[in-house]
């Protein structure tokens, strides 16, 4: 499945890759909108796949959505 439509990293298990694609995550950049917690809820997706994707995102200077600093709201 890792063809021209997807740039998900090599080394992902096929169940994890299918789970990501079924959830609409075709490109590595799509994962910046996902949290680690949400990805781990996908059937066929586990900690190993999460580590592979985390490393691939970091190589490109990207991260999962929950890894982005959350702006603090001012109390007032």
N, C-alpha and C positions, 0 to 999 in steps of 0.2 A: 504493500500500500504506500510505501514511501516513494511515490512517484512525483511527477511534475507538479501536482496540485498541492502537495504537502512538503514542508521543509522540517518536519519533526526529526529529531536526531536519530541516527542509527543506534542500535543497541536496545531500543525499547522493545519489550515483548509485544507480540502481536495482539494479545488481549488488551493491553494498555493502549496501544496505538488505535485499535478499533474503538475503544471506549472514548478516547479523545475526539476522534473524527465524528463519531455518532453524536457527541455533545457539541459539535460545531467548532472544535479547535483544530483547524487545518494547518495553521502556520504557527511557528514558535512565538511570533509576536502576539497572537491571539491569547496566549497564556498569561499575558500581562494583565488581562481582565479577570483572571481566575485566582481564587485563593487556594492555598495548599489544602485546606480543610475541605473545600468543595471538590477538588480533584480526587481526594482520597475516598469520597463517597461514590465515585463512579465504579460500576461493576467491572472488574478486570484490571483495575488500576491500583497499584500498591506503592509501598515505600521505595522500592528499587527504582520504579519509573519516576517517582518524584525526585529522587537524587539525580537521575540522568537529566531530567528537564531543568532542574535547578542549576546544574553545572552548565548546561547549554545556554540558558538565559544569561547567566553571569558572564559567560564568554563574550556575549554581545552587549553587555552593559545593561541588561534588562532584569526584571524580577517579577515575581507573582504579585498580584494586587495587594495582598495583605502585608507584603514586605515593603510597600511604599510608606513613607512617613505620613501619618494622618495629621492634617492641619488642625491645630487646637482652636476651638471656638472661644471667643472672648465672653466672659461672664459679664452681664451688665444689666 
